[in-house]
C-alpha cells in the first residue's frame, strides 16, 4: 500500500485505527486507505510532505 504523511487540520483528536492512538499535531506517516480518504474529504486531515530534519 501507498504511504502518505498526514496532519490534523483542527484541534480534534483524529484516531489512527491501526494503533488506536491520536495522530500527533506534527503529523505521521500512515498507509493510505478508505479511512484516511474519508478524513481528507471531511477536511479533518491534510496530506503533506514530511519535514526533513536538519542535520547538524
N, CA, C and O atoms as CSV, one atom per row, in Angstrom:
chain,resi,resn,atom,element,x,y,z
A,1,UNK,N,N,0.818,-1.190,0.000
A,1,UNK,CA,C,0.000,0.000,0.000
A,1,UNK,C,C,0.859,1.249,0.000
A,1,UNK,O,O,1.990,1.249,0.485
A,2,UNK,N,N,0.311,2.287,-0.541
A,2,UNK,CA,C,0.993,3.569,-0.615
A,2,UNK,C,C,0.987,4.255,0.754
A,2,UNK,O,O,-0.017,4.226,1.465
A,3,UNK,N,N,2.105,4.865,1.113
A,3,UNK,CA,C,2.210,5.606,2.376
A,3,UNK,C,C,1.976,7.089,2.095
A,3,UNK,O,O,2.401,7.611,1.064
A,4,UNK,N,N,1.293,7.763,3.030
A,4,UNK,CA,C,1.076,9.201,2.947
A,4,UNK,C,C,1.426,9.818,4.293
A,4,UNK,O,O,1.354,9.151,5.325
A,5,UNK,N,N,1.808,11.098,4.283
A,5,UNK,CA,C,2.102,11.834,5.506
A,5,UNK,C,C,0.923,12.754,5.760
A,5,UNK,O,O,0.596,13.595,4.922
A,6,UNK,N,N,0.283,12.601,6.911
A,6,UNK,CA,C,-0.916,13.375,7.218
A,6,UNK,C,C,-0.719,14.209,8.475
A,6,UNK,O,O,0.089,13.888,9.347
A,7,UNK,N,N,-1.492,15.299,8.537
A,7,UNK,CA,C,-1.543,16.147,9.725
A,7,UNK,C,C,-2.996,16.493,9.993
A,7,UNK,O,O,-3.761,16.696,9.051
A,8,UNK,N,N,-3.395,16.566,11.259
A,8,UNK,CA,C,-4.758,17.005,11.561
A,8,UNK,C,C,-4.916,18.487,11.235
A,8,UNK,O,O,-3.978,19.264,11.416
A,9,UNK,N,N,-6.092,18.885,10.758
A,9,UNK,CA,C,-6.326,20.285,10.409
A,9,UNK,C,C,-6.995,21.058,11.537
A,9,UNK,O,O,-7.030,22.288,11.510
A,10,UNK,N,N,-7.521,20.357,12.517
A,10,UNK,CA,C,-8.231,21.015,13.615
A,10,UNK,C,C,-7.670,20.527,14.943
A,10,UNK,O,O,-6.746,19.715,14.982
A,11,UNK,N,N,-8.233,21.026,16.013
A,11,UNK,CA,C,-7.828,20.577,17.343
A,11,UNK,C,C,-8.538,19.285,17.750
A,11,UNK,O,O,-8.373,18.813,18.875
A,12,UNK,N,N,-9.324,18.718,16.842
A,12,UNK,CA,C,-9.978,17.442,17.131
A,12,UNK,C,C,-8.942,16.335,17.225
A,12,UNK,O,O,-7.900,16.386,16.572
A,13,UNK,N,N,-9.237,15.340,18.040
A,13,UNK,CA,C,-8.376,14.161,18.097
A,13,UNK,C,C,-8.767,13.229,16.960
A,13,UNK,O,O,-9.898,12.746,16.905
A,14,UNK,N,N,-7.840,12.981,16.066
A,14,UNK,CA,C,-8.050,12.047,14.968
A,14,UNK,C,C,-7.349,10.752,15.364
A,14,UNK,O,O,-6.132,10.732,15.545
A,15,UNK,N,N,-8.106,9.686,15.498
A,15,UNK,CA,C,-7.565,8.409,15.960
A,15,UNK,C,C,-7.125,7.564,14.767
A,15,UNK,O,O,-7.862,7.405,13.794
A,16,UNK,N,N,-5.915,7.028,14.861
A,16,UNK,CA,C,-5.410,6.094,13.862
A,16,UNK,C,C,-6.026,4.730,14.167
A,16,UNK,O,O,-5.793,4.185,15.246
A,17,UNK,N,N,-6.806,4.166,13.241
A,17,UNK,CA,C,-7.461,2.888,13.531
A,17,UNK,C,C,-6.483,1.718,13.672
A,17,UNK,O,O,-6.836,0.693,14.255
A,18,UNK,N,N,-5.282,1.852,13.158
A,18,UNK,CA,C,-4.289,0.776,13.280
A,18,UNK,C,C,-3.669,0.740,14.678
A,18,UNK,O,O,-3.425,-0.335,15.227
A,19,UNK,N,N,-3.414,1.927,15.254
A,19,UNK,CA,C,-2.731,1.996,16.547
A,19,UNK,C,C,-3.657,2.348,17.703
A,19,UNK,O,O,-3.292,2.184,18.867
A,20,UNK,N,N,-4.864,2.836,17.384
A,20,UNK,CA,C,-5.821,3.332,18.380
A,20,UNK,C,C,-5.262,4.494,19.182
A,20,UNK,O,O,-5.683,4.729,20.314
A,21,UNK,N,N,-4.313,5.225,18.601
A,21,UNK,CA,C,-3.717,6.400,19.233
A,21,UNK,C,C,-4.033,7.636,18.394
A,21,UNK,O,O,-4.228,7.528,17.184
A,22,UNK,N,N,-4.085,8.809,19.026
A,22,UNK,CA,C,-4.324,10.033,18.266
A,22,UNK,C,C,-3.151,10.359,17.339
A,22,UNK,O,O,-2.000,10.034,17.631
A,23,UNK,N,N,-3.468,11.006,16.224
A,23,UNK,CA,C,-2.442,11.472,15.296
A,23,UNK,C,C,-1.789,12.709,15.914
A,23,UNK,O,O,-2.502,13.628,16.318
A,24,UNK,N,N,-0.455,12.762,16.001
A,24,UNK,CA,C,0.191,13.941,16.577
A,24,UNK,C,C,0.022,15.167,15.684
A,24,UNK,O,O,-0.118,15.046,14.467
A,25,UNK,N,N,0.038,16.354,16.302
A,25,UNK,CA,C,-0.106,17.605,15.550
A,25,UNK,C,C,1.000,17.786,14.524
A,25,UNK,O,O,0.803,18.451,13.507
A,26,UNK,N,N,2.176,17.191,14.788
A,26,UNK,CA,C,3.312,17.302,13.865
A,26,UNK,C,C,3.102,16.447,12.628
A,26,UNK,O,O,3.789,16.630,11.622
A,27,UNK,N,N,2.161,15.517,12.693
A,27,UNK,CA,C,1.868,14.640,11.570
A,27,UNK,C,C,2.506,13.275,11.733
A,27,UNK,O,O,3.342,13.057,12.609
A,28,UNK,N,N,2.092,12.364,10.869
A,28,UNK,CA,C,2.572,10.989,10.933
A,28,UNK,C,C,2.390,10.346,9.560
A,28,UNK,O,O,1.516,10.738,8.787
A,29,UNK,N,N,3.228,9.354,9.273
A,29,UNK,CA,C,3.100,8.603,8.031
A,29,UNK,C,C,2.205,7.396,8.274
A,29,UNK,O,O,2.399,6.644,9.230
A,30,UNK,N,N,1.225,7.222,7.396
A,30,UNK,CA,C,0.282,6.112,7.510
A,30,UNK,C,C,0.091,5.478,6.138
A,30,UNK,O,O,0.460,6.056,5.115
A,31,UNK,N,N,-0.490,4.283,6.132
A,31,UNK,CA,C,-0.848,3.652,4.866
A,31,UNK,C,C,-2.152,4.264,4.371
A,31,UNK,O,O,-3.128,4.363,5.114
A,32,UNK,N,N,-2.153,4.674,3.107
A,32,UNK,CA,C,-3.346,5.261,2.503
A,32,UNK,C,C,-4.453,4.216,2.453
A,32,UNK,O,O,-4.194,3.030,2.250
A,33,UNK,N,N,-5.667,4.664,2.638
A,33,UNK,CA,C,-6.806,3.756,2.595
A,33,UNK,C,C,-8.106,4.539,2.661
A,33,UNK,O,O,-8.097,5.769,2.711
A,34,UNK,N,N,-9.217,3.827,2.661
A,34,UNK,CA,C,-10.531,4.464,2.676
A,34,UNK,C,C,-10.734,5.340,3.903
A,34,UNK,O,O,-11.318,6.419,3.804
A,35,UNK,N,N,-10.260,4.890,5.055
A,35,UNK,CA,C,-10.435,5.674,6.283
A,35,UNK,C,C,-9.808,7.056,6.134
A,35,UNK,O,O,-10.434,8.067,6.455
A,36,UNK,N,N,-8.562,7.095,5.641
A,36,UNK,CA,C,-7.861,8.376,5.516
A,36,UNK,C,C,-8.442,9.214,4.382
A,36,UNK,O,O,-8.425,10.442,4.462
A,37,UNK,N,N,-8.947,8.587,3.341
A,37,UNK,CA,C,-9.583,9.345,2.267
A,37,UNK,C,C,-10.881,9.992,2.759
A,37,UNK,O,O,-11.210,11.106,2.352
A,38,UNK,N,N,-11.615,9.301,3.630
A,38,UNK,CA,C,-12.821,9.903,4.220
A,38,UNK,C,C,-12.456,11.071,5.125
A,38,UNK,O,O,-13.124,12.104,5.102
A,39,UNK,N,N,-11.399,10.918,5.922
A,39,UNK,CA,C,-10.963,12.021,6.787
A,39,UNK,C,C,-10.529,13.214,5.936
A,39,UNK,O,O,-10.768,14.360,6.315
A,40,UNK,N,N,-9.899,12.958,4.798
A,40,UNK,CA,C,-9.477,14.013,3.886
A,40,UNK,C,C,-10.690,14.725,3.292
A,40,UNK,O,O,-10.715,15.955,3.236
A,41,UNK,N,N,-11.693,13.972,2.850
A,41,UNK,CA,C,-12.909,14.573,2.298
A,41,UNK,C,C,-13.663,15.386,3.346
A,41,UNK,O,O,-14.296,16.389,3.017
A,42,UNK,N,N,-13.596,14.957,4.611
A,42,UNK,CA,C,-14.237,15.692,5.711
A,42,UNK,C,C,-13.403,16.887,6.159
A,42,UNK,O,O,-13.825,17.654,7.024
A,43,UNK,N,N,-12.224,17.044,5.569
A,43,UNK,CA,C,-11.272,18.117,5.901
A,43,UNK,C,C,-10.781,18.025,7.345
A,43,UNK,O,O,-10.486,19.040,7.977
A,44,UNK,N,N,-10.699,16.802,7.855
A,44,UNK,CA,C,-10.156,16.578,9.194
A,44,UNK,C,C,-8.636,16.460,9.166
A,44,UNK,O,O,-7.972,16.693,10.176
A,45,UNK,N,N,-8.081,16.094,7.992
A,45,UNK,CA,C,-6.628,15.953,7.838
A,45,UNK,C,C,-6.192,16.614,6.540
A,45,UNK,O,O,-7.004,16.896,5.659
A,46,UNK,N,N,-4.883,16.854,6.443
A,46,UNK,CA,C,-4.281,17.272,5.183
A,46,UNK,C,C,-3.146,16.311,4.879
A,46,UNK,O,O,-2.534,15.743,5.783
A,47,UNK,N,N,-2.875,16.137,3.590
A,47,UNK,CA,C,-1.736,15.332,3.162
A,47,UNK,C,C,-0.612,16.302,2.847
A,47,UNK,O,O,-0.796,17.241,2.072
A,48,UNK,N,N,0.541,16.081,3.440
A,48,UNK,CA,C,1.678,16.981,3.286
A,48,UNK,C,C,2.943,16.188,3.035
A,48,UNK,O,O,2.975,14.965,3.172
A,49,UNK,N,N,3.982,16.913,2.666
A,49,UNK,CA,C,5.307,16.317,2.554
A,49,UNK,C,C,5.916,16.302,3.951
A,49,UNK,O,O,5.814,17.294,4.672
A,50,UNK,N,N,6.546,15.203,4.348
A,50,UNK,CA,C,7.181,15.186,5.674
A,50,UNK,C,C,8.321,16.191,5.728
A,50,UNK,O,O,9.067,16.351,4.762
A,51,UNK,N,N,8.448,16.865,6.867
A,51,UNK,CA,C,9.541,17.824,7.046
A,51,UNK,C,C,10.837,17.069,7.218
A,51,UNK,O,O,10.910,16.092,7.963
A,52,UNK,N,N,11.850,17.526,6.528
A,52,UNK,CA,C,13.177,16.912,6.656
A,52,UNK,C,C,13.826,17.451,7.920
A,52,UNK,O,O,13.774,18.652,8.185
A,53,UNK,N,N,14.429,16.580,8.691
A,53,UNK,CA,C,15.118,17.031,9.899
A,53,UNK,C,C,16.444,17.666,9.500
A,53,UNK,O,O,17.118,17.217,8.573
A,54,UNK,N,N,16.797,18.713,10.219
A,54,UNK,CA,C,18.048,19.416,9.926
A,54,UNK,C,C,19.225,18.616,10.450
A,54,UNK,O,O,19.231,18.180,11.601
A,55,UNK,N,N,20.216,18.429,9.602
A,55,UNK,CA,C,21.428,17.742,10.045
A,55,UNK,C,C,22.366,18.756,10.659
A,55,UNK,O,O,22.493,19.878,10.170
A,56,UNK,N,N,23.020,18.355,11.733
A,56,UNK,CA,C,23.912,19.283,12.430
A,56,UNK,C,C,25.327,19.077,12.003
A,56,UNK,O,O,26.224,19.770,12.485
